[in-house]
C-alpha cells in the first residue's frame, strides 16, 4: 500500500497541472509592485519627501519591474529553481532595506557601523584579507586547466582532428604564458585595472568560443578559435600577476608559502569549477565553456578593489605562524575533501541533490581563510608599537637585514671579497669577520678604491633586461621548458589520453590532476621554504627532486603498467604544480622584487614553448600517425568483410601505443631538466647562504 502511494506521489510531483497550480501561487506574490500606491505614502511620511521625490521612487520601481532581460537570459542556462532563488534574494534584500530605513532600524544599524568603522578600515587594509581574496581570485585563475574537459567538446562540435586540437592547446598555452604585458602594466597601473583587463579578456575570449561551439554563431575558421582561446586564457596572466605581486609585496619574508598557496588555488580551479558546473547541472556540455566565461568575471569584479599591496608592518609577526598553519590546514582539508568527492562520483552514481551538497560544502571550505583577518582585526588585542620586541631573536636579525639596503654596493663587494671559509664559521664569528671587511671597504670607497659596478648582484633587484644577461636565469628557464612543458603536454592531452585508454568520463581525471596540481604547489611552497630556512640550501634543489618524480611517473605510464592513468595524474599533477611554487619564489630571491611581475611572466613563456614542441609536434604527430595506421587497418578489415568503410575523418587512436612513445621521450627530457636544476643549485649555494644563513644560525 505504501509503495503504491509512493508511486502516486512521484506521478503527482511530475504532473504539469500541479506545476500550473504552484505557478499560480508564485504569481500571487509576484506583483508586489502594484502595492506601491499603498507603500509610497508611508515612505513619504517617514522620510519627509515631496511628491517629486516619490515620483523618482516610482520610476525606480517601474524600471525594476520591466528590465527582465537578465532573468530571461539566465533562464536559458540555469535551472528554474536557481532563477526563483535569485528573485527571492533580490526581493528580500530590496524591500528589507526599505523597511529598515522607514522603521528607523537602519539608524541603529548605522550607529553600530560607525562604532566599528575604524575596525572595518583596518580589515580592508589587512594583508591577510588581501591574501584570502587573492586565493579566491586564483580559484578562478586556472581555467586553462579545464582544457582537457573543453577540448573534446570543441573537437566533437567542430569535427577537428587531434592536430587541430593540439593547435588550440598551443594557443591556450600561449595565452596563459605571454604575460609580460600584464607584468609591465603592473608597474604603472593600479591592481584593480590589471584585474579588470583580465576580466574583459576572459569574458570576450571564452564567450566567443561558447557562441561558436553552441551554434549561436556559424562555424568560424580554426585561427579565429585559436585567437579567442588565446585572448580568453591570457586574462589569467592578469589575475595571476595581480594576486602574486600584491601578496609577495605584502609578505616579503614568506614568499615560498604565499606563492605556493596562491598558485595551488590556481591549479585547483579546474576541479572547483567542475564541481560548480556539476551542481548547476547544465543541459549540455558546451555550457561548461559558458560558465568559464561568466563565473570568473563575477567573482573577480567583486574582489578587484581589495586585492592590492597594502601598507603597514610587513615583517614576520608572532601570529603569522598560526595563520599560515590554519591556511595550510584548510588547503589540506580542501584537497582531501575534493579527492573524496571525486572518488565517490567516480564509483557511485550520486543524485543531483548530493552533487549540490558537495559543491556547497566546497564553497564553504574555500571561504574559510577569511576567518584569519576577521580574528586578527575584531578578536585580537592590539599590540603595542614596540611589537618588534616580541619577536624571537632569529626574527629580529632577519627583520634588521632589510634596513641595510642603503649600502647595496658595499654589501655586494663584501660578498665578492670575503674568503669562502667565512661561510662555514659560527654565526657570531662570521658577523665579526664580515663587519671588519665591510669597515675596510667603506674606507676604500671613501678613498675611491672601490669601483661602482655596472649591474646588480644575485639577491638584489634586477630589471628583466639585466636578468636576461644572467646564466642562472636561462638555466631556470630551459629547465622549466623541459619539465613544465612535459607536464603541460600531459594536462592538455589528458582527455584524449583517457579516451585512448578506454576511460569514458574524462572530467573526473581532469579533476584528479587538478587536485594533485594543487597539493604539489602548496607542498612545494612549504618544503622549499623549509629547505632554505632550516638548511640555507638553494630552493631549486626541490625543483630537481620533483623533476625526478615526473620522470618516474612518465616512464611508468610509458611501460603501460597497471593503474597507469592514476600514477600519471598523481606524479604529473604533483610535479607540474610544484614548479609553479618553486620557480616564482626562486626568481624573487635571486633577482629581487622590483620587477617581479615582468620576471615571473617571462618565465611563464616556458609553458607555450614546451607545449608547442612537445604537444603540437611530438605528441600530436605520434597520435595522428597511429590513428591513421589504425584507420587504414580498419578500412582493410571492413572491405574484406564487405562492410561499410569508415569515414576518412575518423582519426581516433585507441590503446597504449598512442602515447607510450611520447611519454618515454618526455621522461628523458625531465631527467635533462634535473641536470640543469642541479647546475643552478651549485651556482647559487653562496647566494642562499648569504640570504638565509643568518636565520639558520
C-alpha positions as CSV (number, residue, x, y, z in Angstrom):
1,X,0.0,0.0,0.0
2,X,2.8,2.4,1.0
3,X,4.6,1.5,-2.3
4,X,1.5,2.4,-4.3
5,X,1.2,5.7,-2.6
6,X,4.9,6.4,-3.2
7,X,4.5,5.8,-6.9
8,X,1.3,8.0,-6.9
9,X,3.2,10.8,-5.2
10,X,6.1,10.6,-7.7
11,X,3.5,11.0,-10.5
12,X,1.9,13.9,-8.7
13,X,5.2,15.8,-8.3
14,X,5.8,15.5,-12.0
15,X,2.2,16.4,-13.1
16,X,2.1,19.5,-15.2
17,X,-1.2,20.6,-13.6
18,X,0.4,20.6,-10.1
19,X,3.2,22.8,-11.6
20,X,0.5,25.1,-13.1
21,X,-1.2,25.4,-9.7
22,X,2.1,26.2,-7.9
23,X,2.9,28.7,-10.6
24,X,-0.4,30.5,-9.8
25,X,0.7,30.7,-6.1
26,X,4.0,32.1,-7.2
27,X,2.4,34.7,-9.4
28,X,0.1,35.6,-6.5
29,X,3.2,37.0,-4.8
30,X,4.9,38.3,-8.0
31,X,3.0,41.6,-8.3
32,X,4.2,43.5,-5.2
33,X,5.0,46.4,-7.4
34,X,1.2,47.1,-7.6
35,X,1.3,47.9,-3.8
36,X,3.4,51.0,-4.4
37,X,0.3,53.1,-4.2
38,X,-0.1,52.0,-0.6
39,X,3.6,51.9,0.3
40,X,4.6,55.4,-1.1
41,X,2.5,57.4,1.4
42,X,4.3,55.6,4.3
43,X,7.7,56.3,2.8
44,X,6.8,59.9,2.0
45,X,5.7,60.5,5.6
46,X,8.6,58.7,7.3
47,X,11.3,60.3,5.1
48,X,9.7,63.7,4.6
49,X,9.8,63.5,0.8
50,X,7.9,65.8,-1.5
51,X,5.9,64.4,-4.5
52,X,8.8,64.7,-7.0
53,X,11.0,62.5,-4.8
54,X,8.2,60.0,-4.5
55,X,7.8,60.1,-8.3
56,X,11.5,59.1,-8.6
57,X,10.9,56.1,-6.4
58,X,8.0,55.1,-8.6
59,X,10.3,55.3,-11.7
60,X,12.9,53.2,-10.0
61,X,10.1,50.6,-9.1
62,X,8.9,50.6,-12.7
63,X,12.4,50.1,-14.1
64,X,13.0,47.2,-11.7
65,X,9.7,45.7,-12.8
66,X,10.5,46.0,-16.5
67,X,14.2,45.3,-17.0
68,X,14.0,41.5,-17.1
69,X,16.3,40.5,-19.9
70,X,18.9,39.3,-17.4
71,X,16.3,36.9,-16.0
72,X,15.3,35.8,-19.5
73,X,18.9,35.1,-20.5
74,X,19.8,33.2,-17.3
75,X,16.6,31.1,-17.7
76,X,18.1,29.6,-20.8
77,X,21.2,28.2,-19.0
78,X,20.2,27.9,-15.3
79,X,17.6,25.6,-13.6
80,X,14.3,27.2,-12.8
81,X,14.9,26.9,-9.0
82,X,18.0,29.0,-9.3
83,X,16.1,31.7,-11.1
84,X,13.4,31.7,-8.4
85,X,16.1,31.8,-5.7
86,X,17.8,34.8,-7.3
87,X,14.4,36.6,-7.3
88,X,13.7,35.7,-3.6
89,X,17.1,37.1,-2.6
90,X,16.5,40.4,-4.6
91,X,13.0,40.8,-3.2
92,X,14.1,40.2,0.4
93,X,17.2,42.4,0.3
94,X,15.5,45.3,-1.6
95,X,12.2,45.6,0.3
96,X,14.0,44.6,3.6
97,X,16.4,47.5,3.2
98,X,13.4,49.9,2.6
99,X,11.7,48.6,5.7
100,X,14.9,49.1,7.8
101,X,15.2,52.7,6.8
102,X,11.5,53.6,7.1
103,X,11.1,51.8,10.5
104,X,14.2,53.5,11.9
105,X,16.1,50.3,12.4
106,X,18.7,51.3,10.0
107,X,19.6,54.3,12.1
108,X,20.6,52.0,14.9
109,X,22.5,49.8,12.5
110,X,24.3,52.9,11.1
111,X,25.3,53.9,14.6
112,X,26.7,50.4,15.1
113,X,28.6,50.6,11.8
114,X,30.0,54.0,12.8
115,X,31.4,52.5,16.0
116,X,33.0,49.7,14.0
117,X,34.1,52.0,11.2
118,X,37.7,52.0,12.3
119,X,37.7,48.3,12.6
120,X,36.4,47.9,9.1
121,X,39.0,50.3,7.8
122,X,41.7,48.1,9.4
123,X,40.1,45.0,8.0
124,X,40.0,46.3,4.4
125,X,43.7,47.2,4.7
126,X,44.7,43.9,6.4
127,X,47.2,41.9,4.3
128,X,45.6,38.7,5.4
129,X,42.3,39.8,3.9
130,X,44.1,40.6,0.7
131,X,45.7,37.1,0.8
132,X,42.3,35.4,1.3
133,X,40.7,37.4,-1.5
134,X,43.8,36.6,-3.7
135,X,43.1,32.9,-3.0
136,X,39.5,33.4,-4.3
137,X,40.8,35.2,-7.4
138,X,43.3,32.4,-8.0
139,X,40.4,29.9,-7.7
140,X,39.1,31.3,-11.0
141,X,42.6,32.0,-12.5
142,X,43.3,28.5,-13.8
143,X,40.5,27.9,-16.2
144,X,43.1,26.8,-18.8
145,X,43.5,23.6,-16.8
146,X,39.9,22.8,-17.9
147,X,41.1,22.5,-21.5
148,X,41.3,18.7,-21.0
149,X,37.5,18.8,-20.5
150,X,36.7,21.5,-23.0
151,X,38.8,20.2,-25.9
152,X,36.7,17.0,-26.5
153,X,33.6,19.2,-26.7
154,X,35.2,21.5,-29.2
155,X,36.6,18.6,-31.2
156,X,33.2,16.9,-31.4
157,X,31.3,20.1,-32.3
158,X,33.8,21.4,-34.9
159,X,34.9,18.0,-36.3
160,X,38.6,18.6,-35.7
161,X,41.4,16.1,-35.7
162,X,44.0,15.8,-33.0
163,X,46.5,18.0,-34.7
164,X,43.9,20.8,-34.9
165,X,43.0,20.3,-31.2
166,X,46.8,20.5,-30.4
167,X,46.9,23.9,-32.2
168,X,44.0,25.1,-29.9
169,X,46.0,23.8,-26.9
170,X,49.1,25.7,-28.0
171,X,47.0,28.9,-28.5
172,X,45.7,28.4,-25.0
173,X,49.2,27.9,-23.6
174,X,50.4,31.0,-25.4
175,X,47.6,33.0,-23.8
176,X,48.3,31.5,-20.4
177,X,52.0,32.3,-20.6
178,X,52.5,35.5,-22.5
179,X,52.1,37.7,-19.5
180,X,54.9,40.3,-20.0
181,X,52.3,42.8,-20.9
182,X,50.5,42.2,-17.6
183,X,53.8,42.3,-15.8
184,X,54.8,45.6,-17.4
185,X,51.4,47.2,-16.8
186,X,51.5,46.1,-13.2
187,X,54.4,48.5,-12.6
188,X,52.4,51.6,-13.8
189,X,48.7,50.8,-13.3
190,X,46.6,50.1,-10.2
191,X,46.0,46.4,-9.4
192,X,42.2,46.8,-9.9
193,X,42.8,48.0,-13.5
194,X,45.0,44.9,-14.1
195,X,42.2,42.7,-12.9
196,X,39.6,44.5,-15.0
197,X,41.6,44.0,-18.1
198,X,41.8,40.3,-17.3
199,X,38.1,40.1,-16.7
200,X,37.3,41.6,-20.1
201,X,39.7,39.3,-22.0
202,X,38.3,36.2,-20.2
203,X,34.7,37.1,-20.9
204,X,35.3,38.0,-24.6
205,X,37.6,35.1,-25.4
206,X,35.7,32.2,-23.9
207,X,32.3,33.9,-24.7
208,X,33.2,33.8,-28.4
209,X,34.3,30.1,-28.2
210,X,30.9,29.2,-26.5
211,X,28.9,31.1,-29.1
212,X,30.6,29.1,-31.9
213,X,30.5,25.7,-30.2
214,X,26.9,26.1,-29.0
215,X,25.8,27.0,-32.6
216,X,24.7,30.6,-31.8
217,X,27.3,31.8,-34.3
218,X,28.2,30.0,-37.6
219,X,31.4,27.9,-37.6
220,X,34.5,30.1,-37.7
221,X,38.0,29.2,-39.0
222,X,40.4,27.4,-36.7
223,X,42.6,30.5,-36.4
224,X,39.7,32.5,-35.0
225,X,39.0,30.0,-32.3
226,X,42.8,29.9,-31.6
227,X,42.7,33.7,-31.2
228,X,39.7,33.5,-29.0
229,X,41.3,30.9,-26.7
230,X,44.5,33.0,-26.6
231,X,42.6,36.1,-25.6
232,X,40.4,34.3,-23.0
233,X,43.3,32.4,-21.4
234,X,45.6,35.5,-21.5
235,X,43.2,37.0,-19.0
236,X,44.6,34.5,-16.4
237,X,48.0,36.2,-16.6
238,X,46.4,39.4,-15.3
239,X,44.7,37.6,-12.5
240,X,48.0,35.7,-11.6
241,X,50.2,38.8,-11.8
242,X,47.8,40.9,-9.7
243,X,47.5,38.3,-7.0
244,X,51.2,37.3,-6.8
245,X,52.6,40.8,-7.0
246,X,50.2,42.1,-4.3
247,X,50.8,39.2,-1.9
248,X,54.6,38.8,-2.4
249,X,54.9,42.5,-1.6
250,X,52.7,42.2,1.4
251,X,54.6,39.0,2.7
252,X,58.2,39.6,1.6
253,X,59.5,37.3,4.3
254,X,57.2,34.4,3.4
255,X,57.5,34.1,-0.3
256,X,57.5,30.3,-0.6
257,X,54.3,29.6,1.3
258,X,52.5,32.6,-0.2
259,X,53.4,31.7,-3.8
260,X,52.7,28.0,-3.2
261,X,49.3,28.6,-1.8
262,X,48.2,31.1,-4.4
263,X,49.5,29.0,-7.3
264,X,47.9,26.0,-5.6
265,X,44.5,27.6,-5.8
266,X,45.1,28.4,-9.4
267,X,45.9,24.8,-10.1
268,X,42.8,23.7,-8.2
269,X,40.4,26.0,-10.1
270,X,39.8,23.3,-12.7
271,X,38.3,20.9,-10.1
272,X,36.4,23.7,-8.3
273,X,34.8,24.9,-11.5
274,X,34.0,21.4,-12.5
275,X,32.1,20.8,-9.2
276,X,30.1,24.0,-9.6
277,X,29.3,23.0,-13.2
278,X,28.0,19.7,-12.0
279,X,26.0,21.4,-9.3
280,X,24.2,23.7,-11.7
281,X,23.5,20.7,-14.0
282,X,23.6,22.5,-17.3
283,X,21.6,20.8,-20.1
284,X,24.6,20.4,-22.5
285,X,28.4,20.0,-22.3
286,X,29.1,23.3,-24.2
287,X,27.7,25.2,-21.2
288,X,31.0,24.4,-19.3
289,X,32.6,27.0,-21.7
290,X,29.9,29.5,-20.9
291,X,30.5,29.0,-17.1
292,X,34.2,29.6,-17.7
293,X,33.4,32.9,-19.4
294,X,30.8,34.1,-16.8
295,X,31.9,32.7,-13.4
296,X,35.4,34.2,-13.0
297,X,34.1,37.5,-14.3
298,X,31.5,37.8,-11.5
299,X,34.0,36.7,-8.7
300,X,36.9,39.0,-9.8
301,X,34.8,42.1,-10.3
302,X,33.6,41.7,-6.7
303,X,37.1,41.4,-5.4
304,X,39.2,43.7,-7.6
305,X,39.4,46.7,-5.2
306,X,40.5,44.5,-2.3
307,X,43.5,42.7,-3.9
308,X,46.4,45.1,-3.8
309,X,49.6,45.9,-2.0
310,X,48.8,47.4,1.4
311,X,50.9,49.5,3.8
312,X,51.8,48.6,7.4
313,X,54.1,46.1,9.1
314,X,55.4,43.5,6.7
315,X,58.0,41.7,8.7
316,X,57.3,38.3,10.4
317,X,54.8,38.6,13.2
318,X,54.2,36.2,16.0
319,X,50.7,35.5,14.7
320,X,52.0,34.6,11.2
321,X,52.9,31.0,12.2
322,X,49.4,30.2,13.4
323,X,47.8,31.9,10.5
324,X,49.9,30.0,7.9
325,X,49.2,26.8,9.8
326,X,45.5,27.4,9.6
327,X,45.8,28.2,5.9
328,X,47.8,25.0,5.2
329,X,45.2,23.1,7.2
330,X,42.4,24.5,5.1
331,X,44.3,23.6,1.9
332,X,44.9,20.0,3.1
333,X,41.2,19.6,4.1
334,X,40.2,21.0,0.8
335,X,42.4,18.7,-1.2
336,X,41.3,15.6,0.9
337,X,37.6,16.6,0.5
338,X,37.9,17.1,-3.2
339,X,39.7,13.7,-3.7
340,X,37.0,12.0,-1.6
341,X,34.2,13.7,-3.7
342,X,35.9,12.7,-6.9
343,X,36.3,9.1,-5.8
344,X,32.6,8.9,-4.8
345,X,31.4,10.4,-8.0
346,X,33.7,8.0,-10.0
347,X,32.5,4.9,-8.2
348,X,28.8,5.7,-7.3
349,X,26.0,7.2,-9.4
350,X,25.1,10.0,-7.0
351,X,22.0,12.1,-7.2
352,X,21.8,15.7,-8.2
353,X,20.9,16.7,-4.6
354,X,24.1,15.1,-3.3
355,X,26.2,16.8,-6.0
356,X,24.7,20.1,-5.0
357,X,25.6,19.4,-1.3
358,X,29.2,18.5,-2.3
359,X,29.5,21.8,-4.1
360,X,28.1,23.9,-1.3
361,X,30.5,22.4,1.2
362,X,33.3,23.0,-1.2
363,X,32.4,26.7,-1.5
364,X,32.3,27.0,2.3
365,X,35.8,25.5,2.6
366,X,37.1,27.9,0.1
367,X,35.7,30.8,2.1
368,X,37.3,29.7,5.4
369,X,40.6,31.7,5.1
370,X,38.7,34.9,5.7
371,X,38.5,33.8,9.3
372,X,42.1,34.9,9.8
373,X,41.8,38.6,9.1
374,X,38.4,38.7,10.9
375,X,40.1,37.1,14.0
376,X,43.1,39.4,13.8
377,X,41.1,42.6,13.5
378,X,38.0,42.0,15.6
379,X,39.0,39.4,18.2
380,X,42.7,40.1,18.9
381,X,44.1,42.5,21.4
382,X,46.0,45.4,19.7
383,X,49.8,45.1,20.1
384,X,52.0,48.0,21.3
385,X,54.1,49.9,18.9
386,X,57.2,48.1,20.2
387,X,55.9,44.9,18.6
388,X,59.4,44.0,17.4
389,X,60.3,43.3,21.0
390,X,58.0,40.3,20.9
391,X,59.8,38.7,18.0
392,X,62.3,35.9,18.5
393,X,66.0,36.7,18.2
394,X,66.2,35.0,14.9
395,X,63.3,37.0,13.5
396,X,64.9,40.2,14.9
397,X,68.1,39.5,13.0
398,X,66.1,38.8,9.8
399,X,64.0,41.9,10.1
400,X,67.1,44.1,10.7
401,X,68.6,42.8,7.4
402,X,66.1,44.9,5.4
403,X,67.4,48.1,6.9
404,X,70.8,47.7,5.2
405,X,69.6,48.4,1.7
406,X,71.2,51.9,1.6
407,X,74.6,50.3,1.3
408,X,73.9,47.9,-1.5
409,X,77.2,48.4,-3.3
410,X,79.3,47.9,-0.3
411,X,77.4,44.8,0.8
412,X,77.8,43.3,-2.7
413,X,81.5,43.9,-2.6
414,X,81.6,42.2,0.7
415,X,80.1,39.1,-1.0
416,X,82.8,39.3,-3.7
417,X,85.8,39.9,-1.4
418,X,85.1,37.7,1.6
419,X,87.0,34.3,1.6
420,X,84.9,31.2,1.1
421,X,85.7,29.8,4.5
422,X,83.8,32.7,6.2
423,X,80.5,31.0,5.3
424,X,81.4,27.9,7.4
425,X,82.3,29.9,10.6
426,X,79.9,30.1,13.5
427,X,77.3,32.9,13.2
428,X,78.9,35.2,15.8
429,X,82.4,34.9,14.3
430,X,81.1,35.2,10.8
431,X,79.4,38.5,11.7
432,X,82.6,39.9,13.2
433,X,84.7,39.0,10.1
434,X,82.1,40.5,7.7
435,X,81.8,43.6,9.8
436,X,85.6,44.0,9.7
437,X,85.7,43.6,6.0
438,X,82.8,45.9,5.5
439,X,84.6,48.7,7.5
440,X,87.6,48.3,5.3
441,X,85.5,48.6,2.2
442,X,83.8,51.7,3.5
443,X,87.2,53.3,3.9
444,X,88.3,52.1,0.5
445,X,85.1,53.5,-1.0
446,X,85.8,56.9,0.6
447,X,89.2,56.9,-1.0
448,X,87.8,55.9,-4.4
449,X,89.4,52.4,-4.4
450,X,86.1,50.6,-5.0
451,X,84.6,50.9,-8.5
452,X,80.9,51.3,-8.8
453,X,79.9,48.2,-10.5
454,X,77.6,48.2,-13.6
455,X,74.9,45.9,-12.6
456,X,73.2,44.2,-9.5
457,X,74.4,41.0,-7.9
458,X,72.2,38.0,-7.4
459,X,69.9,38.6,-4.5
460,X,69.4,42.2,-5.4
461,X,66.8,43.9,-7.6
462,X,67.2,43.2,-11.3
463,X,65.2,44.6,-14.2
464,X,64.1,42.0,-16.8
465,X,66.9,43.1,-19.2
466,X,69.5,42.7,-16.5
467,X,68.2,39.2,-15.6
468,X,68.3,38.1,-19.2
469,X,72.1,38.6,-19.1
470,X,72.5,36.0,-16.3
471,X,73.2,32.4,-16.9
472,X,71.2,31.3,-13.9
473,X,68.0,32.9,-15.3
474,X,68.4,31.0,-18.6
475,X,69.2,27.7,-16.8
476,X,66.0,28.0,-14.8
477,X,64.1,28.9,-18.0
478,X,65.3,26.0,-20.0
479,X,64.8,23.6,-17.1
480,X,61.2,24.9,-16.9
481,X,60.7,24.4,-20.6
482,X,61.7,20.7,-20.4
483,X,59.9,19.7,-17.2
484,X,56.9,22.1,-17.1
485,X,56.4,21.7,-20.8
486,X,56.2,18.0,-20.4
487,X,53.7,18.3,-17.6
488,X,51.5,20.7,-19.6
489,X,51.6,18.3,-22.6
490,X,50.0,15.6,-20.4
491,X,47.5,18.0,-18.9
492,X,46.4,19.4,-22.3
493,X,46.1,15.9,-23.8
494,X,44.5,14.2,-20.8
495,X,41.1,14.0,-22.4
496,X,42.5,12.1,-25.4
497,X,44.8,10.0,-23.2
498,X,41.8,8.8,-21.2
499,X,39.8,8.1,-24.4
500,X,42.7,6.1,-25.9
501,X,42.9,4.0,-22.7
502,X,39.2,3.4,-22.7
503,X,38.1,5.7,-20.0
504,X,34.8,7.5,-20.8
505,X,34.5,10.1,-18.1
506,X,37.5,12.3,-18.7
507,X,36.2,15.1,-16.5
508,X,36.9,13.0,-13.4
509,X,40.6,12.6,-14.3
510,X,41.0,16.2,-15.2
511,X,39.7,17.0,-11.7
512,X,42.1,14.4,-10.2
513,X,45.1,16.1,-11.8
514,X,43.9,19.5,-10.7
515,X,43.8,18.3,-7.0
516,X,47.3,16.9,-7.2
517,X,48.5,20.0,-9.0
518,X,47.1,22.0,-6.0
519,X,48.9,19.7,-3.5
520,X,52.1,20.0,-5.5
521,X,52.1,23.7,-5.4
522,X,51.1,24.0,-1.7
523,X,53.5,21.2,-0.7
524,X,56.4,22.6,-2.7
525,X,55.9,26.1,-1.2
526,X,56.1,24.6,2.3
527,X,59.0,22.2,1.8
528,X,61.1,24.5,-0.3
529,X,60.7,27.1,2.4
530,X,61.8,24.5,4.9
531,X,64.9,23.7,2.9
532,X,66.1,27.4,2.7
533,X,65.1,28.3,6.3
534,X,66.5,25.3,8.0
535,X,69.5,24.4,5.9
536,X,70.1,27.6,3.9
537,X,70.2,25.4,0.8
538,X,69.2,26.7,-2.7
539,X,65.4,26.5,-3.3
540,X,65.9,25.0,-6.9
541,X,67.1,21.7,-5.3
542,X,63.4,20.9,-4.6
543,X,62.8,21.5,-8.3
544,X,65.3,18.9,-9.2
545,X,63.6,16.4,-6.9
546,X,60.1,16.9,-8.4
547,X,61.6,16.6,-11.9
548,X,62.8,13.1,-11.0
549,X,59.3,12.3,-9.7
550,X,57.8,13.4,-13.0
551,X,60.3,11.3,-15.0
552,X,59.4,8.2,-12.9
553,X,55.7,8.8,-13.5
554,X,56.1,9.3,-17.2
555,X,58.3,6.2,-17.5
556,X,55.8,4.1,-15.5
557,X,52.9,5.2,-17.8
558,X,55.0,4.6,-21.0
559,X,55.5,1.0,-19.9
560,X,51.7,0.5,-19.6
561,X,51.9,-1.0,-16.1
562,X,48.7,-1.4,-14.0
563,X,46.9,1.8,-12.9
564,X,48.9,3.9,-15.3
565,X,46.3,6.7,-15.5
566,X,46.2,7.1,-11.7
567,X,50.0,7.1,-11.5
568,X,50.2,9.7,-14.3
569,X,47.7,12.1,-12.7
570,X,49.4,11.9,-9.3
571,X,53.0,12.2,-10.4
572,X,52.5,14.8,-13.2
573,X,50.0,16.8,-11.1
574,X,52.4,17.0,-8.1
575,X,55.5,17.6,-10.3
576,X,54.0,20.2,-12.6
577,X,52.3,22.1,-9.8
578,X,55.5,22.1,-7.7
579,X,57.3,24.0,-10.4
580,X,54.9,27.0,-10.1
581,X,55.5,27.3,-6.4
582,X,59.3,26.9,-6.6
583,X,60.2,29.0,-9.7
584,X,58.5,32.3,-8.9
585,X,59.9,32.2,-5.3
586,X,63.4,31.4,-6.6
587,X,63.2,34.2,-9.2
588,X,62.2,36.7,-6.5
589,X,65.1,35.6,-4.3
590,X,67.8,35.6,-7.0
591,X,66.6,38.7,-9.0
592,X,64.6,40.8,-6.5
593,X,61.0,42.0,-6.1
594,X,61.3,45.3,-8.0
595,X,60.4,43.8,-11.4
596,X,58.9,40.6,-10.1
597,X,55.9,40.8,-12.4
598,X,57.9,41.1,-15.5
599,X,60.4,38.3,-14.4
600,X,57.6,35.9,-13.5
601,X,55.7,36.5,-16.7
602,X,58.8,36.0,-18.8
603,X,59.4,32.6,-17.1
604,X,55.8,31.5,-17.9
605,X,56.8,31.7,-21.6
606,X,58.4,28.3,-20.9
607,X,54.9,26.8,-21.0
608,X,53.9,27.6,-24.6
609,X,57.4,26.9,-25.9
610,X,57.3,23.5,-24.3
611,X,53.7,22.9,-25.3
612,X,54.4,23.9,-28.9
613,X,57.2,21.4,-29.3
614,X,56.1,18.6,-27.1
615,X,52.3,18.7,-27.7
616,X,52.0,20.5,-31.0
617,X,54.7,18.5,-32.8
618,X,55.7,15.3,-30.9
619,X,52.6,14.1,-29.1
620,X,50.1,15.0,-31.8
621,X,52.3,13.8,-34.6
622,X,52.7,10.3,-32.9
623,X,49.0,10.2,-32.0
624,X,47.8,11.0,-35.6
625,X,50.3,8.6,-37.1
626,X,48.9,5.6,-35.1
627,X,45.4,6.9,-35.5
628,X,45.8,6.8,-39.3
629,X,47.5,3.5,-39.1
630,X,44.6,2.0,-37.1
631,X,42.1,3.6,-39.5
632,X,43.9,2.1,-42.5
633,X,43.7,-1.4,-40.9
634,X,40.0,-0.9,-40.1
635,X,39.3,0.1,-43.8
636,X,41.1,-3.1,-44.9
637,X,39.1,-5.3,-42.5
638,X,35.8,-3.7,-43.4
639,X,36.4,-4.1,-47.1
640,X,37.4,-7.7,-46.6
641,X,34.2,-8.4,-44.7
642,X,32.1,-6.4,-47.3
643,X,31.2,-3.9,-44.6
644,X,30.7,-0.2,-44.9
645,X,34.1,1.5,-44.8
646,X,34.9,4.0,-42.1
647,X,34.8,7.8,-42.8
648,X,38.1,9.5,-43.7
649,X,37.8,11.9,-40.8
650,X,37.6,9.1,-38.2
651,X,41.1,9.5,-36.8
652,X,40.7,8.4,-33.2
653,X,43.6,6.4,-31.8
654,X,43.0,3.6,-29.3
655,X,45.4,1.8,-27.0
656,X,48.6,2.5,-25.0
657,X,50.6,2.9,-28.2
658,X,49.0,6.3,-28.9
659,X,51.1,8.0,-26.2
660,X,53.7,5.5,-24.9
661,X,56.5,6.7,-27.1
662,X,55.6,10.3,-26.2
663,X,55.8,9.5,-22.5
664,X,59.2,7.9,-22.9
665,X,60.6,11.0,-24.7
666,X,59.1,13.3,-22.0
667,X,60.6,11.1,-19.2
668,X,64.1,11.6,-20.7
669,X,63.5,15.4,-21.1
670,X,62.6,15.6,-17.4
671,X,65.9,14.0,-16.5
672,X,67.8,16.6,-18.6
673,X,65.8,19.3,-16.7
674,X,67.0,17.8,-13.4
675,X,70.6,18.2,-14.5
676,X,70.0,21.9,-15.4
677,X,68.4,22.5,-12.0
678,X,71.3,20.9,-10.2
679,X,73.7,23.3,-12.0
680,X,71.6,26.2,-10.7
681,X,71.9,24.7,-7.2
682,X,75.6,24.5,-7.5
683,X,75.9,28.1,-8.8
684,X,73.7,29.7,-6.2
685,X,74.9,28.0,-3.0
686,X,76.7,31.1,-1.8
687,X,73.8,33.4,-2.6
688,X,71.4,31.4,-0.5
689,X,73.9,31.1,2.3
690,X,74.1,34.9,2.4
691,X,70.3,35.3,2.2
692,X,69.3,32.7,4.8
693,X,72.5,31.8,6.7
694,X,71.7,34.3,9.5
695,X,68.2,32.9,10.1
696,X,69.6,29.4,10.2
697,X,72.2,30.4,12.7
